[in-house]
Amino acid sequence: MEFYSHAKEKNNQKFGSKLLKEHLLNVAANALLKNYEIINLDLDKSQLQKIIIDLCKFHDLGKYTSFFQQYLLNKNYNNKLKEHSKIGSFAILNKYCGDELLGALLYFIVDSHHRDLEDILNIDIMQGEFEKIDIYEKQINDLKNNIDLICNEIGEKNLQQLLKIPETKTFRKIIKRKFIADLDIKYYFLVNYLFSTLIENDKLNASDTKIYWLQKIEKNSVQKQININFEKIEDLEKINSSNLNLLRNYVNLNVLKKTGNNWYTKR
C-alpha cells in the first residue's frame, strides 16, 4: 500500500504526486545538509541531529491515516478526521517524555507547522480540545492498521508505544511551572531555529524547489552596509523614537560593545 504526502490534479482527477515516505526522508536529509553543526543551542551535534530527524519524520505522521489519504485524493472524507498535525505532536511528545521541557517544545513546533508560531506560554496543551479526544483516538486506531509498514517507512520501531494521547494535567503543569520558572532566551532561539528548519525544508520539498546554499558573509557586513560611525551615535534619551534606523544602530552598537565585537563567534 502506498501513502502520499501531496497530490496534483490532471483532467479534473487528483493523483498522488509524492510518496509520504520519500517526503519525510527528504525533508530530514535536506535539513541535515544545512550548517546545524555550528549552531550553539546547549545541545551537542548528535543531540541536535537526532531532534531534527525526529521533527521531520513526525511532522506529517498524521498523513498516514486513511482519512487524510481520502482527503488528499478528493474522495469522501471527514473534515475533522483528515487533520494531521496533532498525531505527530503526540508521538514526539511521548518519545521525549524523559525530558518534559524539550518534549513540550517539540510538541509545540510540530503542532504549529501549518500556522504561525504563538507565545508558547499561551499554549495550554490539549486545552479546549476535550471534544476532539474521540477524533484523536480514531486517528490513532487507524494508524495501527498499518503500523508495521509505517514503522518501517519512518524508521521508528517503537511507534506503537508513542501513539497515545498525553495526560492533560501533566503537561499543563509543565507549561505553567517549568517554562515560567526556567524562562531562558535559549528556548526562544531553539524553538525558532528548529521551527524554521522544519518548515523551510518541508515547503522546499513539497514544491520541488531546488536546494540553495547559504553564502558566508563578512563579520562586519552590517556596519559596512549601513555605513555609519557607531562611535557618534547619540544617547538613547536623545534619539527620536520615530527614527527606527537610529534606534537599531543604537542597539547594534551596545551589543557589540558588551560582547567585545565578536558575538558571532562566541560559544
DAGI-V914796 format. One record per pair of residues at least 4 apart in sequence whose C-alpha atoms are under 7 Angstrom apart, sorted by the first residue. I is the first residue (numbers start at 0). J is the second residue. If there is no record, write none. Layout:
I J
I J
This chain:
2 18
2 19
2 63
3 15
3 17
3 18
3 19
3 68
4 17
4 18
4 19
4 22
4 62
5 15
5 16
5 17
5 71
6 13
6 14
6 15
6 16
6 17
6 71
6 72
7 13
7 14
7 15
7 16
8 12
8 13
8 14
9 13
13 72
13 73
14 72
15 72
17 22
18 22
19 23
20 24
20 152
20 153
21 25
22 26
22 204
23 27
23 55
23 56
24 28
24 56
25 29
26 30
26 55
26 200
26 201
26 204
27 31
27 51
27 52
27 55
27 56
28 32
29 200
30 196
30 200
31 35
36 44
39 266
40 185
40 189
42 46
42 47
43 47
44 48
45 49
46 50
47 51
48 52
49 53
50 54
51 55
52 56
53 57
54 58
54 109
55 197
56 153
57 87
57 91
58 84
58 87
58 109
59 83
59 84
59 87
60 86
60 87
61 83
61 84
61 86
61 87
62 67
62 68
62 83
63 67
63 142
64 68
64 138
64 141
64 142
65 69
65 141
66 70
66 76
66 77
66 80
66 81
67 71
67 81
67 82
68 72
69 73
69 74
69 75
69 76
70 74
70 75
70 76
70 81
77 81
80 134
80 138
84 88
84 109
84 110
85 89
85 110
86 90
87 91
87 109
88 92
88 106
88 109
88 110
89 93
89 106
89 162
89 163
89 164
89 165
90 94
90 161
90 162
91 95
91 102
91 105
91 106
92 96
92 102
92 103
92 105
92 106
93 161
94 161
95 99
95 101
95 102
96 102
98 102
99 103
100 104
100 173
101 105
102 106
103 107
104 108
104 190
105 109
106 110
107 111
108 112
108 194
111 115
111 116
112 198
120 174
123 171
123 174
124 167
124 170
124 171
125 129
125 167
131 135
132 136
133 137
134 138
135 139
136 140
137 141
138 142
139 143
139 162
140 144
142 146
145 149
146 150
146 159
147 151
148 152
149 153
150 154
150 155
150 156
150 158
151 155
157 161
158 162
166 170
167 171
168 172
169 173
170 174
171 175
172 176
173 177
173 178
174 178
175 179
176 180
177 181
178 182
184 188
185 189
186 190
187 191
188 192
189 193
190 194
191 195
192 196
193 197
194 198
195 199
196 200
197 201
198 202
199 203
200 204
201 205
202 206
203 207
203 208
204 208
216 220
219 223
220 224
221 225
222 226
222 227
229 252
232 249
233 237
233 238
234 238
242 246
243 247
244 248
245 249
246 250
247 251
248 252
249 253
250 254
251 255
252 256
253 257
254 258
255 259
255 260
256 260
258 262
261 265
